[in-house]
Amino acid sequence: MSSPYNDPQGGRPTGEPRPGPQQGGRPPGYSQQPPPGYGRPGPMPPRTGPSQPPRRAAGGRPPQPYPGAPRPAQGAPRQPQPYSPQPAQSAQRPGQPLPSRPAPATQAVTAQAARPGSPQDRSRTAAQPQSRSNTGANATSRPTQSGGGGGRPPAGPPPTGRSGRSGGTGGGPPKPPKKTKSKRWKIVRRTLYSLVALGLVVPILVFMVAYVGQDVPRPGDIKTNQVATIYASDGSSVISTIVPPEGNRTDVSVDQIPEHVRNAVLAAEDRDFYSNPGFSVSGFARAARDQLLNKASAGGGSTITQQYVKNALVGSEHSYTRKLKELVISAKMARQWSKDDILAAYLNTIPFGRGVFGIAAASEAYFDKPVGELTVEEGAVLAATIQQPYGLDPSTNPTGAESRWNYVLDGMVSAKTLDATQRAGMVYPYVVPQSEADTGAVGSGPAGLIRNQVIKELEANGINEQVLNTEGLQITTTIDTQAQQAALDAVASNMEGENEETRTAVVSIDPRTGGVKAYYGGEEGAGYDFAQAGLQTGSSFKVFGLASALNEGIPLSKMYDSGPLTLGGVTITNVEGESCGNCTIAEALKRSLNTSFYRQMLSIEDGPEKIAEIAHKAGIPEQIPGVEGTSLQEANGKSENGIVLGQYQSRVLDMASSYATLAASGVYRAPHFVQKVVTADGTVLLDRGEASTGEVRLKAAVADNVTAAMQPIAQYSKGHGLAGGRPSAAKTGTAQLGDTGQNKDAWMVGYTPSLSTAVWVGTEQGLPLTNAWGGLMYGSGLPSDIWKDTMDGALEGSKVDQFPKPEAIGGQAGVPAYTAPYTPPPTTTTTAPQLTLPPVVVTQTPVEILPGVTIPIPGLAPATSRQGNGTGTGNGTTQTGPAAGQPTVDDYGDGDDADTAGSPNNRQLVPQGQ
């Protein structure tokens, strides 16, 4: 028999000892071939049953558990022995020499296995029932698989005893290896594996099913655009219409769009467009997270393909179903369409603001040129507007538009589609002003500005341009036809003959709902909207200074010196030297005295900041479009003293809204234009329902006392009280043009319980504001004329509402009966003048004797009485003493107030209101 070590297929070199036991193998030196002369293989013995003891091999020697293992002495107890591989020794008979080269166990097994049906194979089969492990004392009687029986030896190293020793005699039965991990963790781990598998498999299966069943239409198959109609509050009067932008859209092929324009779009929206599969997994995960957290921004399209699918096919509904459909169509479209086809369809359909869709129309609207002539800078402007079509228009948001423009150009440099040197020399290009852009949109004149506000409000409520242009919307606004016509007529009649540069804006709001009833921001529907411009408010802001003082418990009866005031080298005066000496703050408001309100503000700790806080609560927003930073304060968060005189900017809309809060006894209701939105198929997208309960922002006592102080002003300001004696509360305001002595802004803001109206007059360029005769214009002039006509026309035929009676603050409810300290009469008397008879004057009085026929009747003129009253006052009246709570001049001058008493002459001065 040849040695397996000589096998040319490989193996251990001849004569090299075999290393230690291998895992799952046999001890070194073991061989299935018995030594010469020991236990020749013979016929397989007959089976005697499971209980038959194993037969001894020829020679009477019992089988050993492991060849070469030492045998214990007869009767000696077993001792566990450490396992140590022994040199290969075949079992032999006494007196026989050892074989010169024992065969390796692995080779022997291979040789045996290659001979099916051999005696060894049969012997192994017969011995299988006897090879079960025994325990205890029976361990020594286990049948062997070696020796003359030709049985198969056990695999692997000898079993290990309790102490870790192997082999040995006299030890206990081997123990199974200890488990290193508990079954509990196995269950947890397998459960987690199952959940992960389900989380991957189920979405994949759903995606595959949806993918197979989803059809991808061509761009020409999408024809759902319809006209949207904007109605007045009556639901029938048409204010404006919104024609689908596709009517102003020109499709162009991708070759007609300059490459640098396409690169700008890719840098802005999808820098991996040509390499991605049409969708973004991370975008879907982000959308799923936002949907789970109920975020308003949930579900934005990430890639250009997804954006096109969302805009053209699936809409912008926040749901997992919509997002999955978007992914499926995007993935399928990316396989069925070329990337250039997708890019062209995308650029032909997306909105660019200004009422236009598609890059060709956008090129005309923004630069008045064909798309093929766009420069790199101009293409970057259009690419920058895609993110927010109306929010990043250079005409309305130049700072944001230029910031996004820089982002696009830097992205082109990163993508190596624009040279960095060329980029460094680029400047923002000229853009056609929005007012001059020809967009083909419907809604000219003042109605066009209402249309713009409606579109913005729809977008803020989740109704985007896609829905606006495809659902045939019927939009009912809060605009009242009577109030709107009254505002238009008031503007037209009163602005006639004024300077060409003079502009005006009018906004009327219902204090009970917050709905805008009338709106005029200018004559050009696509032009500048002055009702949305930040403008200095002048003295019309003093009402918030008064509200702040009332909120601190200072009553309307509190008196302040109205004389000039110098602080830090700056002298505060009143218009044309107006003064009331020491008078109540209510009187100072009626006369619009700057110095009194300045002193009141200085008497309150953190007075300017508290005025800003009250104004914000009333309705002046903290963020005003076009006004940098937080309104009514400086960059350091503090407000300057000039706030009480209207130093800071507010919009006409904001002034009407904040005054409406005063009219509603301190309840704020957000101004809005849209009341209800319904699609062509009757689906209601927005319905504000009944009047909102609003939010209590100011104490009712504070708001009502301010109203009481404002009630005399309209009539006091050159007779602008409302028709029929209807109660109103109003305040004029004028802002100066620096230190030029000229004015630049004039206001009149006032309200009834049912309508609040703000009117501004000024110029677009901030020029000196003069009237038709070249004189200075004040709030009591043209603005008050427009305000009165608007209010009278809007309220004509309506119920006359009364203001609520205010509660007391600081012991005073409403305007006190007195305006200044009481001056006691002099204690000395004067001699009554002598009686002098007047001359006799003959007069003729016409008397009508018949209808239309009169005759003169002679007579005498009545005599004039010059009799004194005995008090020395010489005015025909009797001093009866101070009114309840009225201080006297002597009491007022006792140092209780930091202000000094004015002269009696000042107290008697009653000038015209401004």
Buried (B, 14 or more C-beta within 10 A) or exposed (E): EEEBBEEEEEBBEEEEEBEEBBEEBBBBBBBBBBBEEBBEBEEBEEEEEEEEEBBBBBBEBBBBBBBBBEEBEEEEEBEBBEBEBBEBBBBBEEEEEEBEEBBBBBBBBEBBEEEEEBBBBBBBEBBEEBBEEEEEEEBEEBBBBBBBBBBBBBEEBBBBBEEEBBBBBBBEEBEEEEEEEEEEEEEEEEEEEEEEEEEEEEEEEEBEEBBEEBEBEEBEEBEEBBBBBBBBBEEEBEBBBBBBBBBBBBBBEBEBBBEBBBBBBBBBBBBEBEEBBBBBEEBBEBBBEBBEEEEEEBBBBBBBBBBBBBBBBBBBEBEBEBBBBBBBBBBBBBEEBEBBBBBBBBBBBBBBBBBBBBBBBBBBBBBEEEBEEBBBBBBBBBBBBBBBBBBBBBBBBBEBBBEBBBBBBBBBBEEEBBEEEEBEEBEBBEBBEBEEBBBBBBBBBBBBBBBBBBBBBBBEBEBBBBBBBBBBBBBBBBBBBBBBEBBBEBBEEBBEEBBEEBBBBBBBBBBBBBBBBBBBBBBBBBBBBBBBBBBBBBBBBBBBBBBBBBBBEBBBBBBBBBBEBEEEEEEBBBBEEBBBBBBBBBBBBBBBBBBBBBBBBBBBEEBBBBBBBBBBBBBBBEEBEEBEEBBBBEEEEEBEBBBBBBBBBBBBBBBBBBBBBBBBBBBBBEBBBBBBBBBEEEEEBBEBEEEBEBEBBBBBBBBBBBBBBBBBBBBBBBEBBBEEEBBBBBBBBBBBBEEEEBBBBBBBBBBBBBBBBBBBBBBEEEBBBBBEEEEBBBBBBBBBBBBBBBBBBBBEEEEEEEBEEBEEBBEBBBBBEBBBBBBEEEEEEEEEEEEEEEEEEEEEEEEEEEEEEEEEEEEEEEEEEEEBEEBBBEEEEEBEEBEEEBBBBEEBBEEEBEBEBBEEEBBEBEEEBB
